[in-house]
Amino acid sequence: MAEEREYGLYGYRWVVLAAFMFVAAVTQLMWLNYAPITSQTQELMGVS
């Protein structure tokens, strides 16, 4: 038969998740800062 394995639940997983979410949010904010520059550059260079 199949063996049953017991996995432990650790409290620090929420800290790791929160840190990952923070890094992801900061990365998205950095991309949003480049959005106006991108549209102006497209107009300047004449590309779509």
Biopython code that builds the backbone (N, CA, C, O; Angstrom):
import numpy as np
from Bio.PDB.StructureBuilder import StructureBuilder

atoms = [
    (1, "MET", "N", (0.830, -1.186, 0.000)),
    (1, "MET", "CA", (0.000, 0.000, 0.000)),
    (1, "MET", "C", (0.877, 1.253, 0.000)),
    (1, "MET", "O", (2.084, 1.191, 0.230)),
    (2, "ALA", "N", (0.256, 2.348, -0.254)),
    (2, "ALA", "CA", (0.988, 3.618, -0.298)),
    (2, "ALA", "C", (1.303, 4.104, 1.110)),
    (2, "ALA", "O", (0.493, 3.988, 2.030)),
    (3, "GLU", "N", (2.503, 4.651, 1.247)),
    (3, "GLU", "CA", (2.892, 5.190, 2.547)),
    (3, "GLU", "C", (2.297, 6.574, 2.740)),
    (3, "GLU", "O", (2.238, 7.378, 1.809)),
    (4, "GLU", "N", (1.865, 6.835, 3.943)),
    (4, "GLU", "CA", (1.348, 8.163, 4.249)),
    (4, "GLU", "C", (2.469, 8.997, 4.847)),
    (4, "GLU", "O", (3.143, 8.569, 5.784)),
    (5, "ARG", "N", (2.662, 10.174, 4.306)),
    (5, "ARG", "CA", (3.686, 11.073, 4.824)),
    (5, "ARG", "C", (3.020, 12.256, 5.490)),
    (5, "ARG", "O", (2.012, 12.776, 5.011)),
    (6, "GLU", "N", (3.586, 12.663, 6.576)),
    (6, "GLU", "CA", (3.047, 13.805, 7.295)),
    (6, "GLU", "C", (3.960, 15.008, 7.060)),
    (6, "GLU", "O", (5.169, 14.936, 7.281)),
    (7, "TYR", "N", (3.376, 16.092, 6.616)),
    (7, "TYR", "CA", (4.132, 17.307, 6.348)),
    (7, "TYR", "C", (3.909, 18.314, 7.460)),
    (7, "TYR", "O", (2.790, 18.497, 7.939)),
    (8, "GLY", "N", (4.981, 18.958, 7.857)),
    (8, "GLY", "CA", (4.873, 19.961, 8.911)),
    (8, "GLY", "C", (4.451, 21.307, 8.344)),
    (8, "GLY", "O", (4.803, 21.656, 7.218)),
    (9, "LEU", "N", (3.708, 22.046, 9.119)),
    (9, "LEU", "CA", (3.307, 23.395, 8.737)),
    (9, "LEU", "C", (4.114, 24.377, 9.576)),
    (9, "LEU", "O", (4.095, 24.330, 10.806)),
    (10, "TYR", "N", (4.812, 25.254, 8.898)),
    (10, "TYR", "CA", (5.697, 26.173, 9.582)),
    (10, "TYR", "C", (5.173, 27.598, 9.483)),
    (10, "TYR", "O", (4.641, 28.007, 8.451)),
    (11, "GLY", "N", (5.330, 28.347, 10.570)),
    (11, "GLY", "CA", (4.835, 29.714, 10.601)),
    (11, "GLY", "C", (5.618, 30.665, 9.710)),
    (11, "GLY", "O", (5.073, 31.661, 9.233)),
    (12, "TYR", "N", (6.894, 30.366, 9.483)),
    (12, "TYR", "CA", (7.697, 31.289, 8.687)),
    (12, "TYR", "C", (7.338, 31.259, 7.209)),
    (12, "TYR", "O", (7.827, 32.096, 6.451)),
    (13, "ARG", "N", (6.507, 30.332, 6.779)),
    (13, "ARG", "CA", (6.087, 30.313, 5.379)),
    (13, "ARG", "C", (5.306, 31.580, 5.032)),
    (13, "ARG", "O", (5.346, 32.047, 3.894)),
    (14, "TRP", "N", (4.589, 32.140, 6.030)),
    (14, "TRP", "CA", (3.852, 33.378, 5.785)),
    (14, "TRP", "C", (4.812, 34.550, 5.626)),
    (14, "TRP", "O", (4.538, 35.478, 4.866)),
    (15, "VAL", "N", (5.926, 34.513, 6.332)),
    (15, "VAL", "CA", (6.944, 35.554, 6.184)),
    (15, "VAL", "C", (7.553, 35.477, 4.790)),
    (15, "VAL", "O", (7.757, 36.504, 4.143)),
    (16, "VAL", "N", (7.842, 34.276, 4.331)),
    (16, "VAL", "CA", (8.397, 34.090, 2.991)),
    (16, "VAL", "C", (7.394, 34.543, 1.937)),
    (16, "VAL", "O", (7.767, 35.208, 0.970)),
    (17, "LEU", "N", (6.134, 34.191, 2.117)),
    (17, "LEU", "CA", (5.096, 34.618, 1.173)),
    (17, "LEU", "C", (4.967, 36.132, 1.152)),
    (17, "LEU", "O", (4.860, 36.721, 0.076)),
    (18, "ALA", "N", (4.974, 36.775, 2.313)),
    (18, "ALA", "CA", (4.866, 38.229, 2.388)),
    (18, "ALA", "C", (6.070, 38.894, 1.717)),
    (18, "ALA", "O", (5.913, 39.894, 1.017)),
    (19, "ALA", "N", (7.264, 38.347, 1.926)),
    (19, "ALA", "CA", (8.457, 38.903, 1.285)),
    (19, "ALA", "C", (8.371, 38.767, -0.226)),
    (19, "ALA", "O", (8.723, 39.700, -0.948)),
    (20, "PHE", "N", (7.913, 37.631, -0.715)),
    (20, "PHE", "CA", (7.756, 37.429, -2.151)),
    (20, "PHE", "C", (6.733, 38.399, -2.733)),
    (20, "PHE", "O", (6.953, 38.967, -3.803)),
    (21, "MET", "N", (5.611, 38.591, -2.031)),
    (21, "MET", "CA", (4.582, 39.519, -2.502)),
    (21, "MET", "C", (5.115, 40.949, -2.541)),
    (21, "MET", "O", (4.801, 41.702, -3.463)),
    (22, "PHE", "N", (5.916, 41.328, -1.551)),
    (22, "PHE", "CA", (6.497, 42.659, -1.525)),
    (22, "PHE", "C", (7.430, 42.877, -2.716)),
    (22, "PHE", "O", (7.369, 43.913, -3.378)),
    (23, "VAL", "N", (8.282, 41.906, -2.980)),
    (23, "VAL", "CA", (9.210, 42.017, -4.114)),
    (23, "VAL", "C", (8.435, 42.072, -5.430)),
    (23, "VAL", "O", (8.792, 42.849, -6.315)),
    (24, "ALA", "N", (7.403, 41.278, -5.575)),
    (24, "ALA", "CA", (6.592, 41.287, -6.790)),
    (24, "ALA", "C", (5.894, 42.635, -6.978)),
    (24, "ALA", "O", (5.822, 43.142, -8.098)),
    (25, "ALA", "N", (5.382, 43.215, -5.900)),
    (25, "ALA", "CA", (4.700, 44.513, -5.992)),
    (25, "ALA", "C", (5.681, 45.618, -6.368)),
    (25, "ALA", "O", (5.356, 46.485, -7.180)),
    (26, "VAL", "N", (6.871, 45.597, -5.787)),
    (26, "VAL", "CA", (7.876, 46.614, -6.120)),
    (26, "VAL", "C", (8.293, 46.487, -7.583)),
    (26, "VAL", "O", (8.483, 47.496, -8.262)),
    (27, "THR", "N", (8.435, 45.264, -8.070)),
    (27, "THR", "CA", (8.789, 45.047, -9.472)),
    (27, "THR", "C", (7.713, 45.616, -10.389)),
    (27, "THR", "O", (8.031, 46.258, -11.390)),
    (28, "GLN", "N", (6.453, 45.391, -10.062)),
    (28, "GLN", "CA", (5.367, 45.918, -10.885)),
    (28, "GLN", "C", (5.339, 47.445, -10.863)),
    (28, "GLN", "O", (5.068, 48.071, -11.887)),
    (29, "LEU", "N", (5.612, 48.042, -9.718)),
    (29, "LEU", "CA", (5.658, 49.500, -9.637)),
    (29, "LEU", "C", (6.795, 50.063, -10.492)),
    (29, "LEU", "O", (6.648, 51.118, -11.109)),
    (30, "MET", "N", (7.910, 49.367, -10.526)),
    (30, "MET", "CA", (9.024, 49.820, -11.370)),
    (30, "MET", "C", (8.626, 49.790, -12.840)),
    (30, "MET", "O", (8.957, 50.714, -13.583)),
    (31, "TRP", "N", (7.914, 48.736, -13.278)),
    (31, "TRP", "CA", (7.460, 48.665, -14.669)),
    (31, "TRP", "C", (6.472, 49.788, -14.980)),
    (31, "TRP", "O", (6.489, 50.335, -16.083)),
    (32, "LEU", "N", (5.618, 50.135, -14.028)),
    (32, "LEU", "CA", (4.657, 51.219, -14.254)),
    (32, "LEU", "C", (5.352, 52.560, -14.427)),
    (32, "LEU", "O", (4.840, 53.436, -15.123)),
    (33, "ASN", "N", (6.511, 52.731, -13.801)),
    (33, "ASN", "CA", (7.254, 53.972, -13.966)),
    (33, "ASN", "C", (7.763, 54.155, -15.391)),
    (33, "ASN", "O", (7.936, 55.288, -15.839)),
    (34, "TYR", "N", (8.004, 53.064, -16.109)),
    (34, "TYR", "CA", (8.517, 53.142, -17.476)),
    (34, "TYR", "C", (7.417, 53.286, -18.526)),
    (34, "TYR", "O", (7.732, 53.554, -19.685)),
    (35, "ALA", "N", (6.163, 53.122, -18.177)),
    (35, "ALA", "CA", (5.072, 53.164, -19.146)),
    (35, "ALA", "C", (4.989, 54.496, -19.897)),
    (35, "ALA", "O", (4.887, 54.473, -21.123)),
    (36, "PRO", "N", (5.027, 55.658, -19.229)),
    (36, "PRO", "CA", (4.953, 56.923, -19.979)),
    (36, "PRO", "C", (6.170, 57.133, -20.883)),
    (36, "PRO", "O", (6.050, 57.698, -21.970)),
    (37, "ILE", "N", (7.315, 56.687, -20.440)),
    (37, "ILE", "CA", (8.524, 56.845, -21.237)),
    (37, "ILE", "C", (8.430, 56.009, -22.504)),
    (37, "ILE", "O", (8.886, 56.434, -23.566)),
    (38, "THR", "N", (7.839, 54.822, -22.398)),
    (38, "THR", "CA", (7.718, 53.929, -23.546)),
    (38, "THR", "C", (6.843, 54.544, -24.628)),
    (38, "THR", "O", (7.199, 54.509, -25.806)),
    (39, "SER", "N", (5.705, 55.104, -24.244)),
    (39, "SER", "CA", (4.810, 55.678, -25.253)),
    (39, "SER", "C", (5.437, 56.907, -25.921)),
    (39, "SER", "O", (5.270, 57.105, -27.125)),
    (40, "GLN", "N", (6.146, 57.721, -25.162)),
    (40, "GLN", "CA", (6.822, 58.880, -25.755)),
    (40, "GLN", "C", (7.943, 58.457, -26.693)),
    (40, "GLN", "O", (8.152, 59.075, -27.737)),
    (41, "THR", "N", (8.659, 57.414, -26.325)),
    (41, "THR", "CA", (9.738, 56.913, -27.171)),
    (41, "THR", "C", (9.183, 56.332, -28.461)),
    (41, "THR", "O", (9.791, 56.492, -29.520)),
    (42, "GLN", "N", (8.045, 55.663, -28.390)),
    (42, "GLN", "CA", (7.426, 55.122, -29.613)),
    (42, "GLN", "C", (7.078, 56.247, -30.566)),
    (42, "GLN", "O", (7.304, 56.124, -31.770)),
    (43, "GLU", "N", (6.535, 57.339, -30.056)),
    (43, "GLU", "CA", (6.186, 58.467, -30.905)),
    (43, "GLU", "C", (7.440, 59.112, -31.500)),
    (43, "GLU", "O", (7.454, 59.494, -32.670)),
    (44, "LEU", "N", (8.476, 59.226, -30.697)),
    (44, "LEU", "CA", (9.719, 59.852, -31.148)),
    (44, "LEU", "C", (10.396, 59.032, -32.241)),
    (44, "LEU", "O", (10.894, 59.587, -33.220)),
    (45, "MET", "N", (10.415, 57.707, -32.073)),
    (45, "MET", "CA", (11.099, 56.842, -33.024)),
    (45, "MET", "C", (10.206, 56.448, -34.205)),
    (45, "MET", "O", (10.700, 55.918, -35.201)),
    (46, "GLY", "N", (8.912, 56.698, -34.104)),
    (46, "GLY", "CA", (7.992, 56.373, -35.197)),
    (46, "GLY", "C", (7.735, 54.879, -35.345)),
    (46, "GLY", "O", (7.564, 54.377, -36.456)),
    (47, "VAL", "N", (7.709, 54.176, -34.224)),
    (47, "VAL", "CA", (7.423, 52.734, -34.266)),
    (47, "VAL", "C", (6.142, 52.454, -33.499)),
    (47, "VAL", "O", (5.659, 53.278, -32.723)),
    (48, "SER", "N", (5.606, 51.262, -33.742)),
    (48, "SER", "CA", (4.368, 50.903, -33.033)),
    (48, "SER", "C", (4.642, 50.021, -31.842)),
    (48, "SER", "O", (3.713, 49.629, -31.136)),
]
sb = StructureBuilder()
sb.init_structure("model")
sb.init_model(0)
sb.init_chain("A")
sb.init_seg("    ")
for serial, (resi, resn, name, xyz) in enumerate(atoms, 1):
    if name == "N":
        sb.init_residue(resn, " ", resi, " ")
    sb.init_atom(name, np.array(xyz, "f"), 0.0, 1.0, " ", f" {name:<3s}", serial, name[0])
structure = sb.get_structure()
